[in-house]
Amino acid sequence: MARYKNVDGVRIQMTPQEDAEVQVREAAWEAEADVRKAEEVRNERDAFLTEVDAVAGNALRWAALDADTQAAWATYRQALLDVPQQSGFPNSVAWPQEPSGQ
């Protein structure tokens, strides 16, 4: 299929060399799709970790929690850290459930 470019408002067919260059760029972009998705998922995970740290990193708030609730938050935090090790990462992520009770 022929590719075209716009030059000063005029539609012009690309040369074979231009077409080949576009194909190389598109292939490189596609090859990096998982890298981009992994970064996106890690950013989302990091936002969840920030929320956890508001609980676990606040000594007074943490001390107010019972041992079971502290353990649940610690388990949740570790599960978030382990997200990149999931077998489907980055395209299929099973997000851990945030514990109830803060």
Z-matrix of the N, CA and C atoms (Angstrom, degrees):
N
C 1 1.437
C 2 1.536 1 108.11
N 3 1.267 2 116.13 1 130.42
C 4 1.464 3 121.33 2 -178.02
C 5 1.523 4 110.09 3 -72.05
N 6 1.322 5 115.46 4 144.18
C 7 1.459 6 122.12 5 175.58
C 8 1.523 7 108.16 6 -108.55
N 9 1.313 8 113.11 7 151.01
C 10 1.458 9 118.27 8 -178.35
C 11 1.519 10 109.04 9 -128.68
N 12 1.320 11 114.90 10 157.99
C 13 1.449 12 121.62 11 174.99
C 14 1.526 13 107.61 12 -130.19
N 15 1.310 14 115.04 13 162.67
C 16 1.461 15 120.79 14 -179.74
C 17 1.527 16 107.82 15 -108.53
N 18 1.301 17 116.57 16 118.59
C 19 1.464 18 122.15 17 178.12
C 20 1.517 19 107.83 18 -121.40
N 21 1.317 20 115.62 19 111.39
C 22 1.464 21 121.50 20 -179.75
C 23 1.520 22 112.29 21 51.98
N 24 1.344 23 114.55 22 41.95
C 25 1.457 24 119.23 23 177.08
C 26 1.516 25 114.48 24 81.65
N 27 1.338 26 117.54 25 2.85
C 28 1.461 27 121.17 26 -179.38
C 29 1.527 28 108.63 27 -109.85
N 30 1.319 29 116.44 28 129.60
C 31 1.467 30 122.36 29 178.07
C 32 1.523 31 108.75 30 -80.49
N 33 1.363 32 115.25 31 119.35
C 34 1.463 33 121.32 32 -176.80
C 35 1.522 34 108.97 33 -126.78
N 36 1.311 35 116.03 34 137.06
C 37 1.459 36 119.57 35 178.06
C 38 1.524 37 109.00 36 -69.94
N 39 1.335 38 115.64 37 139.28
C 40 1.462 39 120.96 38 178.56
C 41 1.515 40 110.07 39 -72.24
N 42 1.319 41 114.60 40 150.96
C 43 1.460 42 120.15 41 174.05
C 44 1.523 43 107.75 42 -72.60
N 45 1.334 44 117.89 43 162.11
C 46 1.468 45 119.50 44 176.25
C 47 1.537 46 111.92 45 -56.68
N 48 1.322 47 117.39 46 -37.03
C 49 1.474 48 120.62 47 179.41
C 50 1.537 49 110.37 48 -66.67
N 51 1.321 50 117.62 49 -43.92
C 52 1.465 51 120.78 50 177.68
C 53 1.521 52 111.22 51 -61.91
N 54 1.336 53 114.84 52 -42.27
C 55 1.455 54 120.07 53 178.97
C 56 1.533 55 110.23 54 -61.72
N 57 1.313 56 117.15 55 -43.23
C 58 1.465 57 121.58 56 179.23
C 59 1.531 58 110.80 57 -62.91
N 60 1.325 59 116.70 58 -39.84
C 61 1.467 60 120.61 59 178.74
C 62 1.529 61 111.31 60 -64.42
N 63 1.323 62 115.90 61 -39.95
C 64 1.462 63 120.15 62 177.60
C 65 1.532 64 109.83 63 -64.33
N 66 1.314 65 117.02 64 -42.33
C 67 1.462 66 120.56 65 179.00
C 68 1.523 67 111.50 66 -61.43
N 69 1.326 68 117.26 67 -39.99
C 70 1.467 69 121.25 68 178.62
C 71 1.524 70 110.09 69 -64.19
N 72 1.340 71 116.68 70 -44.66
C 73 1.471 72 120.50 71 179.24
C 74 1.526 73 111.09 72 -63.52
N 75 1.327 74 116.45 73 -41.83
C 76 1.468 75 119.79 74 179.42
C 77 1.527 76 110.97 75 -65.07
N 78 1.312 77 117.02 76 -39.84
C 79 1.466 78 120.74 77 179.06
C 80 1.530 79 110.33 78 -65.12
N 81 1.319 80 116.28 79 -40.98
C 82 1.468 81 119.98 80 178.46
C 83 1.525 82 110.52 81 -64.26
N 84 1.322 83 116.66 82 -42.10
C 85 1.465 84 121.28 83 178.56
C 86 1.528 85 110.13 84 -61.29
N 87 1.317 86 116.14 85 -45.40
C 88 1.463 87 120.62 86 -179.79
C 89 1.531 88 111.04 87 -64.75
N 90 1.329 89 116.57 88 -39.59
C 91 1.464 90 120.58 89 -179.85
C 92 1.528 91 111.70 90 -63.65
N 93 1.307 92 117.29 91 -27.27
C 94 1.458 93 122.02 92 -178.91
C 95 1.528 94 112.68 93 -90.33
N 96 1.317 95 118.07 94 3.33
C 97 1.465 96 121.07 95 -176.56
C 98 1.527 97 111.75 96 -58.00
N 99 1.324 98 117.53 97 -44.45
C 100 1.463 99 119.98 98 -179.89
C 101 1.523 100 111.42 99 -65.91
N 102 1.317 101 117.16 100 -34.72
C 103 1.470 102 120.80 101 178.46
C 104 1.532 103 109.47 102 -64.37
N 105 1.328 104 116.34 103 -44.85
C 106 1.465 105 120.04 104 178.75
C 107 1.527 106 110.99 105 -64.79
N 108 1.323 107 116.76 106 -42.33
C 109 1.467 108 120.87 107 179.64
C 110 1.529 109 110.31 108 -64.63
N 111 1.325 110 117.40 109 -41.09
C 112 1.466 111 120.74 110 179.34
C 113 1.526 112 110.55 111 -61.76
N 114 1.307 113 117.04 112 -40.74
C 115 1.461 114 120.40 113 178.31
C 116 1.533 115 110.48 114 -64.23
N 117 1.310 116 115.96 115 -41.44
C 118 1.465 117 121.06 116 178.72
C 119 1.535 118 110.89 117 -61.80
N 120 1.325 119 116.63 118 -45.09
C 121 1.465 120 121.13 119 -179.02
C 122 1.531 121 110.08 120 -67.15
N 123 1.334 122 117.08 121 -41.79
C 124 1.467 123 119.52 122 178.23
C 125 1.533 124 111.10 123 -62.53
N 126 1.322 125 117.38 124 -38.21
C 127 1.464 126 120.21 125 177.28
C 128 1.522 127 111.02 126 -63.04
N 129 1.333 128 116.03 127 -40.83
C 130 1.461 129 120.04 128 177.55
C 131 1.526 130 110.15 129 -64.94
N 132 1.318 131 115.75 130 -43.87
C 133 1.468 132 120.66 131 178.46
C 134 1.527 133 110.41 132 -60.92
N 135 1.333 134 116.67 133 -41.65
C 136 1.457 135 120.38 134 -179.58
C 137 1.529 136 111.78 135 -63.57
N 138 1.324 137 116.58 136 -33.35
C 139 1.466 138 119.81 137 176.25
C 140 1.534 139 110.38 138 -65.62
N 141 1.325 140 116.63 139 -39.68
C 142 1.464 141 119.95 140 176.12
C 143 1.526 142 110.62 141 -64.63
N 144 1.342 143 116.67 142 -40.44
C 145 1.464 144 120.20 143 179.05
C 146 1.524 145 111.36 144 -63.05
N 147 1.319 146 116.89 145 -35.53
C 148 1.463 147 120.62 146 177.05
C 149 1.528 148 110.06 147 -61.53
N 150 1.329 149 116.17 148 -39.99
C 151 1.469 150 120.18 149 177.49
C 152 1.530 151 110.88 150 -65.93
N 153 1.323 152 116.88 151 -40.60
C 154 1.464 153 120.90 152 178.90
C 155 1.528 154 109.79 153 -64.23
N 156 1.303 155 116.65 154 -42.51
C 157 1.458 156 120.22 155 -177.39
C 158 1.525 157 111.86 156 -65.69
N 159 1.348 158 116.99 157 -23.48
C 160 1.462 159 119.77 158 174.63
C 161 1.527 160 110.48 159 -66.09
N 162 1.315 161 116.59 160 -26.87
C 163 1.464 162 121.26 161 177.51
C 164 1.531 163 109.71 162 -90.96
N 165 1.319 164 115.98 163 -56.58
C 166 1.469 165 120.74 164 -173.99
C 167 1.526 166 112.59 165 -72.02
N 168 1.310 167 117.33 166 -27.26
C 169 1.464 168 120.27 167 -177.32
C 170 1.513 169 114.08 168 -88.54
N 171 1.312 170 117.22 169 -4.59
C 172 1.460 171 121.60 170 178.77
C 173 1.524 172 107.36 171 -100.61
N 174 1.325 173 116.31 172 107.37
C 175 1.462 174 121.06 173 -173.22
C 176 1.525 175 112.65 174 -57.51
N 177 1.316 176 117.08 175 -41.95
C 178 1.469 177 119.42 176 -179.09
C 179 1.525 178 111.50 177 -67.31
N 180 1.318 179 115.44 178 -43.43
C 181 1.461 180 119.74 179 179.69
C 182 1.527 181 111.04 180 -65.16
N 183 1.342 182 115.04 181 -41.94
C 184 1.461 183 120.83 182 -179.72
C 185 1.527 184 110.94 183 -63.80
N 186 1.327 185 116.33 184 -42.99
C 187 1.466 186 120.80 185 -178.73
C 188 1.521 187 111.76 186 -65.43
N 189 1.333 188 116.55 187 -25.47
C 190 1.463 189 120.10 188 179.95
C 191 1.526 190 112.63 189 -76.08
N 192 1.327 191 117.09 190 -12.18
C 193 1.467 192 121.03 191 -179.11
C 194 1.520 193 110.18 192 -87.59
N 195 1.334 194 116.10 193 145.67
C 196 1.465 195 118.73 194 175.37
C 197 1.536 196 109.34 195 -75.19
N 198 1.299 197 116.68 196 167.95
C 199 1.469 198 122.26 197 -174.53
C 200 1.532 199 112.13 198 -60.21
N 201 1.328 200 117.47 199 -39.22
C 202 1.469 201 120.23 200 179.66
C 203 1.527 202 111.28 201 -65.10
N 204 1.322 203 116.64 202 -40.82
C 205 1.456 204 120.63 203 -179.94
C 206 1.533 205 110.33 204 -68.64
N 207 1.332 206 116.53 205 -39.88
C 208 1.464 207 119.89 206 175.75
C 209 1.529 208 110.46 207 -60.32
N 210 1.326 209 116.28 208 -43.69
C 211 1.468 210 120.33 209 179.44
C 212 1.523 211 110.88 210 -63.51
N 213 1.344 212 116.97 211 -39.03
C 214 1.468 213 120.41 212 178.85
C 215 1.533 214 110.45 213 -63.35
N 216 1.331 215 116.87 214 -43.33
C 217 1.469 216 119.98 215 178.88
C 218 1.527 217 111.32 216 -66.49
N 219 1.321 218 117.15 217 -39.01
C 220 1.466 219 120.44 218 178.21
C 221 1.528 220 110.89 219 -64.63
N 222 1.338 221 116.17 220 -40.46
C 223 1.466 222 120.95 221 178.22
C 224 1.523 223 110.50 222 -65.26
N 225 1.331 224 115.97 223 -42.33
C 226 1.473 225 121.08 224 178.33
C 227 1.524 226 110.67 225 -61.64
N 228 1.332 227 116.12 226 -45.45
C 229 1.464 228 119.91 227 -179.69
C 230 1.533 229 110.56 228 -60.93
N 231 1.321 230 116.98 229 -43.80
C 232 1.459 231 120.10 230 179.23
C 233 1.519 232 111.21 231 -64.44
N 234 1.330 233 116.65 232 -39.50
C 235 1.469 234 120.02 233 177.95
C 236 1.529 235 110.77 234 -62.15
N 237 1.335 236 117.51 235 -37.87
C 238 1.469 237 120.28 236 175.72
C 239 1.527 238 110.65 237 -64.01
N 240 1.317 239 116.38 238 -43.28
C 241 1.472 240 119.64 239 178.73
C 242 1.523 241 111.56 240 -62.48
N 243 1.328 242 116.50 241 -29.82
C 244 1.468 243 121.68 242 -177.48
C 245 1.534 244 113.74 243 -85.56
N 246 1.326 245 118.19 244 -3.35
C 247 1.468 246 120.95 245 -178.17
C 248 1.533 247 112.17 246 -51.42
N 249 1.350 248 120.24 247 -45.09
C 250 1.471 249 118.92 248 -178.57
C 251 1.539 250 114.19 249 -65.10
N 252 1.325 251 117.23 250 -14.89
C 253 1.466 252 119.84 251 179.06
C 254 1.527 253 112.68 252 -89.65
N 255 1.332 254 117.71 253 -3.40
C 256 1.461 255 120.01 254 178.80
C 257 1.523 256 110.19 255 -64.36
N 258 1.318 257 116.68 256 146.66
C 259 1.461 258 121.20 257 -174.99
C 260 1.527 259 113.28 258 -62.14
N 261 1.304 260 119.16 259 -31.17
C 262 1.460 261 120.89 260 -178.31
C 263 1.516 262 114.76 261 -92.77
N 264 1.335 263 116.66 262 0.70
C 265 1.461 264 121.21 263 -177.04
C 266 1.519 265 110.40 264 -60.73
N 267 1.306 266 120.31 265 135.96
C 268 1.462 267 128.28 266 5.38
C 269 1.528 268 113.56 267 -99.18
N 270 1.317 269 117.61 268 -0.92
C 271 1.464 270 119.73 269 -172.34
C 272 1.524 271 114.46 270 -85.19
N 273 1.310 272 116.88 271 -18.90
C 274 1.459 273 120.93 272 178.59
C 275 1.523 274 107.48 273 -138.31
N 276 1.318 275 115.82 274 106.02
C 277 1.462 276 121.09 275 -176.67
C 278 1.516 277 109.53 276 -119.02
N 279 1.315 278 115.58 277 130.33
C 280 1.464 279 121.69 278 173.17
C 281 1.523 280 106.74 279 -97.95
N 282 1.332 281 115.55 280 102.65
C 283 1.460 282 119.59 281 -177.69
C 284 1.525 283 109.73 282 -74.27
N 285 1.334 284 117.00 283 134.19
C 286 1.469 285 119.28 284 176.52
C 287 1.522 286 110.03 285 -68.59
N 288 1.306 287 115.68 286 156.08
C 289 1.458 288 121.58 287 -178.69
C 290 1.528 289 109.67 288 -88.91
N 291 1.329 290 116.16 289 129.00
C 292 1.467 291 120.75 290 177.45
C 293 1.524 292 109.41 291 -64.95
N 294 1.337 293 116.27 292 135.05
C 295 1.464 294 117.90 293 179.06
C 296 1.524 295 111.53 294 -67.44
N 297 1.310 296 115.66 295 152.38
C 298 1.457 297 118.78 296 175.74
C 299 1.525 298 108.38 297 -88.91
N 300 1.274 299 115.87 298 154.91
C 301 1.467 300 120.69 299 -179.51
C 302 1.503 301 111.32 300 85.17
N 303 1.305 302 115.50 301 114.55
C 304 1.461 303 119.93 302 179.76
C 305 1.470 304 107.87 303 -119.03
